[in-house]
Amino acid sequence: MSAKTEAPIPPDYRAARKAFIAACVNAHADAISRAHMGKSGPDGKPVFIDSVTLGPRDAKKAVMVIANDMHASVAVTTLLRDGLAVPDGMRLVVVHALDPFAFMEVPGDSNWSQAMLKAIATEDLSRAAEVTILGFGFAEDELPAIFPTDRKIRLIFKALGMQTDAARMGKAVRAELAHA
């Protein structure tokens, strides 16, 4: 299904997060929220990295989509809101706000972001032998080593630019899922 209309650009991180979680509900999937326990946002409230997973846990092929800026947030929110068919034998993991502090334009905690990304990969992609990572809003050299070196896994990373529209991102994700 193609995007009907791109979700509106939220005014801030909190609104973007709320829209992402609502899109997860629309997709009949539960978002998992990981709170930073030692640092709050500039508004004094907790910050979170949220993720959602679609498809069977035992899938051997997976696509991980990492959204790390407001444009990528709008794109993944639109993708989930409009519906996405995950083929049999595939798993899709979407990570929203890998660095929530960057959304708020304040210094972040890259160690925490990397630890949370590793936790998401461990929990949601432990059985995948081939993982394609689509990174939106950051460069490949910013992606930490999230998979243990003792695993035999084929990683493919595709950075799709700093500003991503929903149509372009949706097309890229659907193309990767079609490789089932």
QUICOR-V898241 format. One record per pair of residues at least 24 apart in sequence whose ideal C-beta (glycine too) atoms are under 10 Angstrom apart, sorted by sequence separation. I is the first residue (numbers start at 1). J is the second residue. D is the distance in Angstrom with one decimal. If there is no record, write none. Layout:
i: (I:I)
j: (J:J)
d: (D:D)
This chain:
i: (29:52:62:72:73:122:129:130:131:132:133:134:135:136:137:138:27:29:72:95:121:122:126:128:129:130:131:132:133:134:135:136:137:24:28:29:54:61:72:94:95:117:118:120:121:122:125:128:130:131:132:133:134:135:136:137:14:21:24:25:27:59:62:63:64:65:66:67:68:70:93:117:118:119:121:128:136:137:13:24:52:59:61:62:63:64:65:66:67:68:69:93:114:118:125:136:12:13:14:21:23:24:59:60:61:62:63:64:65:66:67:68:69:95:113:114:115:117:118:135:13:17:20:24:54:56:59:60:61:62:63:64:65:66:67:68:69:73:93:94:114:116:118:134:12:14:17:20:21:54:55:58:59:60:62:63:64:65:66:67:68:93:113:114:115:13:17:20:54:55:56:59:66:68:70:92:93:110:114:121:136:14:17:53:55:56:58:59:69:70:91:111:136:13:16:55:56:57:68:69:91:103:110:13:55:56:68:93:102:134:54:55:91:102:136:54:55:91:98:136:53:54:55:90:93:95:98:99:134:53:54:98:99:134:52:53:54:91:93:94:95:97:98:132:52:53:95:132:134:51:52:53:134:51:52:99:132:133:50:51:52:98:132:50:51:68:98:132:49:50:51:98:20:49:50:51:132:48:49:31:48:49:130:47:49:50:16:26:29:49:66:24:27:47:48:16:20:23:24:27:47:64:16:19:20:23:26:27:46:47:66:15:19:22:23:25:26:27:28:29:16:17:20:21:23:24:25:26:27:47:64:13:16:19:20:23:24:26:27:47:64:12:15:16:19:22:23:76:11:18:19:21:22:23:27:41:42:47:62:10:13:16:17:20:23:41:64:76:9:16:19:20:32:34:39:43:47:64:75:9:19:39:41:42:47:62:63:72:75:10:29:31:32:33:41:42:49:62:72:73:9:10:36:42:49:64:72:73:6:9:27:29:31:35:36:41:47:51:62:63:71:72:7:8:34:49:51:57:59:62:71:72:7:10:27:39:49:53:57:60:61:62:63:64:65:66:67:68:69:70:6:7:39:48:49:51:57:58:59:60:61:62:63:64:65:66:67:68:69:6:7:8:39:51:55:57:58:59:60:61:62:63:64:65:66:67:68:69:7:8:24:39:49:50:51:53:57:58:59:60:61:62:63:64:65:66:67:68:6:7:23:38:49:53:56:57:59:60:61:62:63:64:65:66:67:68:3:6:7:24:36:51:52:53:66:5:7:23:36:39:51:55:4:7:20:38:68:3:6:7:21:37:68:3:5:6:20:36:66:4:5:19:20:36:66:1:3:4:34:3:4:17:34:94:2:3:16:17:36:66:1:2:16:34:35:92:1:34:64:1:17:34:1:13:16:82:92:34:75:81:92:14:17:34:84:90:91:13:16:32:78:79:86:90:13:32:72:75:76:78:79:82:90:13:14:72:75:77:78:84:85:90:13:14:71:72:74:75:76:79:84:87:90:12:13:32:62:64:66:71:72:73:74:75:78:79:86:87:89:12:13:32:71:72:74:75:78:85:87:88:10:12:13:61:63:64:66:69:70:71:72:75:76:79:84:87:68:69:70:71:72:75:76:79:86:65:69:71:74:75:79:68:67:72:75:76:71:75:67:65:65:65:63:63:63:65:63:64:63:62:63:61:62:61:63:63:61:61:60:59:55:54:55:6:7:6:5:6:3:4:3:6:2:3:6:2:3:3:2:3:1:2:2:1)
j: (53:76:86:96:97:146:153:154:155:156:157:158:159:160:161:162:52:54:97:120:146:147:151:153:154:155:156:157:158:159:160:161:162:50:54:55:80:87:98:120:121:143:144:146:147:148:151:154:156:157:158:159:160:161:162:163:41:48:51:52:54:86:89:90:91:92:93:94:95:97:120:144:145:146:148:155:163:164:41:52:80:87:89:90:91:92:93:94:95:96:97:121:142:146:153:164:41:42:43:50:52:53:88:89:90:91:92:93:94:95:96:97:98:124:142:143:144:146:147:164:43:47:50:54:84:86:89:90:91:92:93:94:95:96:97:98:99:103:123:124:144:146:148:164:43:45:48:51:52:85:86:89:90:91:93:94:95:96:97:98:99:124:144:145:146:45:49:52:86:87:88:91:98:100:102:124:125:142:146:153:168:47:50:86:88:89:91:92:102:103:124:144:169:47:50:89:90:91:102:103:125:137:144:48:90:91:103:128:137:169:90:91:127:138:172:91:92:128:135:173:91:92:93:128:131:133:136:137:172:92:93:137:138:173:92:93:94:131:133:134:135:137:138:172:93:94:136:173:175:93:94:95:176:94:95:142:175:176:94:95:96:142:176:95:96:113:143:177:95:96:97:144:67:96:97:98:179:96:97:80:97:98:179:97:99:100:67:77:80:100:117:76:79:99:100:69:73:76:77:80:100:117:70:73:74:77:80:81:100:101:120:70:74:77:78:80:81:82:83:84:72:73:76:77:79:80:81:82:83:103:120:70:73:76:77:80:81:83:84:104:121:70:73:74:77:80:81:134:70:77:78:80:81:82:86:100:101:106:121:70:73:76:77:80:83:101:124:136:70:77:80:81:93:95:100:104:108:125:136:71:81:101:103:104:109:124:125:134:137:73:92:94:95:96:104:105:112:125:135:136:73:74:100:106:113:128:136:137:71:74:92:94:96:100:101:106:112:116:127:128:136:137:73:74:100:115:117:123:125:128:137:138:74:77:94:106:116:120:124:127:128:129:130:131:132:133:134:135:136:137:74:75:107:116:117:119:125:126:127:128:129:130:131:132:133:134:135:136:137:75:76:77:108:120:124:126:127:128:129:130:131:132:133:134:135:136:137:138:77:78:94:109:119:120:121:123:127:128:129:130:131:132:133:134:135:136:137:138:77:78:94:109:120:124:127:128:130:131:132:133:134:135:136:137:138:139:75:78:79:96:108:123:124:125:138:78:80:96:109:112:124:128:78:81:94:112:142:78:81:82:96:112:143:79:81:82:96:112:142:81:82:96:97:113:143:79:81:82:112:82:83:96:113:173:82:83:96:97:116:146:82:83:97:115:116:173:83:116:146:84:100:117:85:97:100:166:176:119:160:166:177:100:103:120:170:176:177:100:103:119:165:166:173:177:101:120:160:163:164:166:167:170:178:102:103:161:164:166:167:173:174:179:103:104:161:162:164:165:166:169:174:177:180:103:104:123:153:155:157:162:163:164:165:166:169:170:177:178:180:104:105:124:163:164:166:167:170:177:179:180:103:105:106:154:156:157:159:162:163:164:165:168:169:172:177:180:162:163:164:165:166:169:170:173:180:160:164:166:169:170:174:164:164:169:172:173:169:173:169:169:172:173:172:173:174:176:175:176:176:176:177:176:177:177:179:180:179:180:180:180:177:177:180:165:166:166:166:167:165:166:166:169:166:167:170:167:169:170:170:171:170:171:174:174)
d: (7.0:8.9:9.8:8.4:6.8:8.2:6.0:4.6:5.6:4.5:4.8:5.4:4.7:5.5:8.3:8.0:7.1:5.6:9.0:6.0:4.6:8.5:8.8:7.0:6.9:8.2:7.4:8.0:7.2:8.3:7.0:7.6:6.3:7.9:8.9:9.9:8.7:9.0:9.2:9.9:9.2:8.1:7.1:8.2:6.2:8.4:9.8:9.4:7.8:9.4:7.1:9.2:6.4:9.5:8.7:8.1:8.1:9.5:9.2:9.8:6.8:8.7:10.0:7.0:8.8:7.1:8.8:7.2:8.3:9.5:6.6:6.4:8.4:9.1:9.5:10.0:9.1:6.8:7.0:4.6:7.0:9.4:6.5:6.8:7.5:7.9:7.2:8.1:6.6:8.9:8.8:7.8:9.7:4.6:8.4:4.6:9.5:9.8:7.7:6.6:8.5:9.8:8.7:6.9:5.4:4.1:5.3:4.6:4.7:4.6:5.3:7.2:9.3:9.4:9.5:9.1:8.8:5.2:8.2:9.8:9.2:8.9:6.0:9.4:7.1:8.9:5.6:8.9:7.4:7.1:7.4:7.8:6.9:8.7:7.0:4.5:8.8:7.5:9.2:10.0:4.0:9.9:9.0:9.6:8.9:7.5:6.6:9.7:8.7:9.2:4.3:9.1:5.5:8.8:6.5:9.0:6.9:9.2:9.7:7.2:5.9:4.7:8.1:8.6:9.5:9.7:9.7:8.2:4.7:8.1:8.0:3.8:5.4:9.5:9.5:9.5:6.3:8.6:7.4:9.8:9.3:9.4:6.4:9.5:8.5:7.4:8.5:9.0:6.9:6.5:7.2:9.3:6.1:7.5:10.0:8.1:8.2:7.2:6.8:7.2:7.0:9.7:8.2:9.4:5.2:6.4:8.6:9.1:8.4:7.8:8.7:3.8:8.3:8.8:8.7:7.3:5.5:6.3:8.8:9.6:6.6:4.6:8.6:9.3:8.7:9.7:9.7:8.9:5.9:6.9:8.1:8.0:8.0:6.3:8.4:5.0:8.0:8.9:9.3:9.6:9.6:9.6:7.2:9.8:7.5:7.7:9.9:9.5:9.7:6.3:5.1:10.0:6.5:6.4:8.6:9.0:9.8:9.5:8.8:4.8:7.8:8.9:4.9:7.6:6.8:8.9:9.2:9.1:6.6:4.5:9.6:9.9:8.2:7.2:6.5:9.5:7.6:8.7:5.7:9.5:7.1:6.2:8.8:7.9:8.2:8.9:9.2:9.5:7.7:6.4:7.4:9.8:8.9:9.3:6.3:9.6:6.4:7.6:9.1:4.6:4.1:9.1:6.2:7.6:9.4:4.6:6.5:7.6:9.4:6.5:9.2:9.9:8.1:8.0:7.7:9.2:5.3:9.2:9.8:9.9:9.7:8.1:6.7:9.3:7.9:6.0:9.7:8.6:7.0:8.4:8.1:8.2:4.4:9.8:5.1:3.7:9.2:7.9:6.9:7.6:7.1:8.8:9.6:7.6:4.9:9.0:4.2:9.9:9.6:9.8:9.4:9.8:7.6:8.7:9.8:7.2:8.9:9.5:9.5:7.1:8.5:9.9:9.7:7.5:10.0:7.3:8.0:7.5:6.3:7.4:9.7:9.3:10.0:9.9:9.9:8.0:8.7:6.6:6.4:7.8:8.2:7.7:8.8:5.8:9.1:8.0:9.8:9.7:9.2:7.2:9.5:9.1:9.8:9.5:5.3:8.7:8.4:5.3:8.7:8.9:8.7:7.4:7.6:5.3:6.8:8.9:3.6:8.2:9.9:5.6:9.9:9.0:7.8:9.8:8.4:7.2:9.3:8.7:8.7:9.4:7.6:4.1:8.6:7.6:10.0:9.8:9.1:9.5:8.9:3.9:6.7:8.7:5.1:8.5:9.3:9.4:4.7:8.7:7.8:7.0:6.4:8.9:9.6:5.9:9.3:6.6:9.4:7.2:7.4:8.2:6.2:8.4:9.3:9.2:7.6:9.4:9.4:9.5:6.9:6.1:7.4:7.3:7.4:7.3:8.0:7.1:8.8:6.6:3.4:7.7:9.3:9.6:8.2:5.0:9.7:8.2:5.1:6.2:4.8:4.9:4.9:5.0:4.8:4.8:5.0:5.2:3.6:7.7:4.7:9.8:8.3:5.8:9.2:9.8:9.8:8.6:6.5:9.1:9.4:6.7:7.8:7.4:7.9:7.2:8.2:6.7:6.2:4.6:9.0:4.6:9.3:7.7:7.7:4.8:8.9:9.6:9.7:9.9:8.1:9.2:6.6:8.9:7.0:7.9:9.4:10.0:8.9:5.2:9.3:8.8:9.0:8.8:9.3:8.8:7.4:7.9:9.5:9.3:6.5:7.7:7.1:10.0:8.6:6.3:8.5:7.8:8.1:5.1:9.8:9.0:8.5:8.8:9.9:7.3:9.6:9.6:4.6:5.6:9.8:8.6:8.8:9.6:7.8:8.9:7.8:9.9:8.5:5.8:8.9:5.0:9.7:7.0:9.9:8.7:7.4:9.7:7.8:6.5:8.5:10.0:5.7:9.8:7.2:9.2:9.6:7.6:4.8:4.9:9.0:7.6:7.8:9.7:7.7:6.8:9.3:8.3:8.9:7.0:9.3:9.4:6.7:9.7:8.4:7.8:7.9:8.9:9.7:5.9:6.6:9.6:9.0:6.6:9.9:5.7:8.7:7.7:8.7:9.7:9.1:3.8:9.9:7.7:9.2:9.0:9.0:9.5:4.9:8.1:8.5:7.3:8.6:8.3:3.7:8.9:8.9:9.0:8.3:6.5:8.4:6.5:7.6:5.9:4.7:7.5:5.0:8.1:9.7:9.4:9.7:7.8:8.5:9.5:8.1:4.4:8.1:5.1:6.2:7.3:5.4:7.3:9.2:8.5:4.7:5.1:6.2:8.5:7.1:7.9:8.9:7.0:9.5:9.9:9.9:9.5:9.4:9.6:9.7:7.0:9.1:5.0:9.9:7.7:7.1:10.0:7.8:3.9:9.4:7.7:9.9:7.1:9.6:3.8:9.3:6.3:8.7:9.8:8.1:8.9:9.1:7.2:8.8:9.9:8.1:7.2:9.5:8.6:8.9:9.0:8.5:7.8:8.7:5.9:9.5:6.5:9.7:8.7:9.7:9.7:4.6:9.5:5.8:9.3:9.7:9.0:8.6:9.7:7.1:6.2:9.8:8.8:8.9:9.7:9.6:6.7:7.0:4.3:8.7:7.4:9.2:9.9:5.0:10.0:9.7:5.8:9.6:7.6:9.2:5.6:7.0:9.6:9.2:8.8:9.0:9.5)
